[in-house]
Amino acid sequence: MPVPPFLRGLSLGLSLIVAIGPQNAFVLRQGLTRRHAALAALACSLADTGLITLGVLGVGAFLSRNPALTTAGTLAGAAFLLWYGWRSLQTARHPGTLQAEGPAAQTTGGVIATAAAFSFLNPHALLDTVVLLGGASAGLGERARLAFLGGAVLASWLWFFSLALLAGRLAPLMRSPRAWQVLDVLIGVMMWGIAAGLLANLMA
């Protein structure tokens, strides 16, 4: 049974965004210090929304105009997901933690500038949002691509605001290697499942 585009975008978006990274550490830090936490989540969510939209409606739409490019983009996306899933499973063998130490941004301007830097100057964030999500949506029709976009964007907003508003409760979990080990295994399995779905749609 094929996964609906909205759920595919939501699951892929969550799989990419929950990994250890500077955006997550920044939002968690602001939440723990109770300094502009909601603004930090809003700034990161808006930045991700722009990048994801560029990937899905820009890169994805461009690839979809040419069947050969669609096939190439889908294959590249599936290959990357298989590699990403394998890397997550390998990481689970030696799990890390998300550390939120360091000074929190004190002003609204500082929060926005820091969020922008972690979003637009982070090669991994650009690769995940623009290239990977764009390639993963290449084989979808226009309406399905919009549904995929909605799911991926929702994943970003849900995750960042959860980090900001529930920082006190989530911080111990983020510092637990065991929790990250379980999370990495789940991410790896989800990535492989999404890759299998892409390949199945390509061969249908």
C-alpha positions, 0 to 999 in steps of 0.5 A: 500500500503506497504511503500518501505524499503528505505522510511521506513528506512528514516522515522524511522531514522528521527523519532529517530534522531530528538528527543532532545539529546546530539548529536543534542545539540552538533552539534547545538552548533558548528553551532551557534559558527561557530567552526568546525560545518561541522566536528561535523556533519561529525563525528556524521554522520559517527558514526551513519552510523557505528552503523546503519550498525551494527544494520541492517546488523548485528543484522537484518541479524542475526535475519533474518536467523531464522524465529522464531527470525525474528518474535520475532525481528519484534514483539519486534521492533513493540512493542518498536515503539508503546511504543516510539510513545506513549511516544512521544505523552505524551511528547507533553503534556509537551514539552521540548526544545533543549538547545545549551548553553555551550562551543563549542569544539575548536579543531578538535580533541576535536570535534571528541572525543566529537562526538564519546562520544555522539555517542558510550557512549550514551545508547539511541543512541545505542538502537535506531541505533543497536537494534531498527533499527536492529529489524525493518529490520529483516523481510526484504530480503537482497536487501530490508534491504540494501535499508532500511539501505540507508534510515536510514543512509541518515536520519542521514546525512541530519539531522546533516548537516542541524543542522550544516549549518542552526544552526542560523535559526534552533536555535529559532525553537529548543528553541520553546516548541510549535515546539517540541510539534508539532514535538513530535505528528508527531513522535508519529504518524509516529512511530505508522504507522511504527509499523503497517507496521511491523505487517502487513508485519508479518501477510502477 
